[in-house]
């Protein structure tokens, strides 16, 4: 579900993370710098989150299948879930 589909495009980054956590959803973002800061803040304040997957600029915004495949690989490696984790998708050669 996108922020647009949820009706949340007006929310700031912190509110997006809170919304995703409240609904048990991992947040996937290309906003690496801001969400890295939010992940650090979450650790410092013991704030729970459902997980953050960061999509680096090496992925083009229209590479949905490659991004989905990379996310599936992250989930395969973390079968217990991504709660509280920050994951940066690696370089891809799909």
ABEGO torsion letter per residue (X at the ends): XBAAAAGAAABBAAAAAAAAAAAGBBBBBABAAAAAAAAAAAAAAGBBBAEBBBBBAABBAABAAAAAAAAAAAAAABAAEABGBBBBBBBBBX
